[in-house]
Amino acid sequence: MCSAEPVNCFPVLVNILSNTLLRLFNSTARIRVWSNPFRSIQSSEMKSDFFFICLSYLLILAAGLPPHFAVSSMEDYKVRSM
């Protein structure tokens, strides 16, 4: 009925349980539950801004990782850990 992810499965479970309880009390009403866990970006300008922000963040992150590994291996060399 739903994917294994809790974000998607919980609203479906609530819907099934609530409608089952309503049927037990002989009600004709139904409860509908839906989930929108992620906001959708509609305009193309916002999509491009979001893309460039993420790209900038990844480039800064990628620029900082190699020195981290180099310093780490130099520390290992200094303490002669092998």
N, C-alpha and C positions, 0 to 999 in steps of 0.2 A: 504493500500500500504506500510505502514511502521509502526514501533512501535511508541508509544506516546512520546518516549524520544527525545528531540531536537537534540541530537548528531546524531541519526540515521535518523530523519525525515527531517532535513534541506537539506542534499544533494539530497534526493528524490524530495523534493519540487523544488529545483533549477533545477533539471533535467527536471521535468514536465514543468515548466515555460519556460525554454530555448527552449525545443523542440516544445512547442506550438508557441512561437514567430517565430521559424524557419519555421514552417508549414504555418503561416500567410503570410510569405514572399515567399511562394512557393519554398522553398529550399529543396533539397533532403538530405542535410547533417543532421547528428544527433550528439548531444552532450551527452557524457556519464559522469556521476559524480559518484564517489565512496568515501567512507569514511573508514579510518582505525584509529579510535580514540585511540586505545591502541596498543603499540608495542608488537609484539609477541616474546616471548623468545624461541629460538629454541634449544639451547644446554641444556642437562640435568644438566651440572655443573652450569650453570647460574641459572637454576630453583632451585637447592638445595641452592645456595648462597642466592638467593632472599628469599627463605623459612626461612633460618636461621636468616637472618637480620630481617625479620618480626617477627619471633618467639622471638628473643632477645628483640626487641622493645616492644612487648606485655608483656613479662615477667617483664621488667623494669617498664612498666606502671602499671601492676598488683601489683607489690611490693610497688608502691608509693601510690596507692589509699586507702588502709585501714588506714594508718596513717592520711591521709587527713580527712577521716570521723571521726576518733577518736578525732582529734583536734577540728573539727567542733562541735561535741557533747559536748566536754569539755567547749568550749566557750559558748555554750547554757546553760550549767550547771552553769557556773560562773555568767552569767547575769540573771539567773533564768527565762529563757524564756520557757514557756510551753503552 
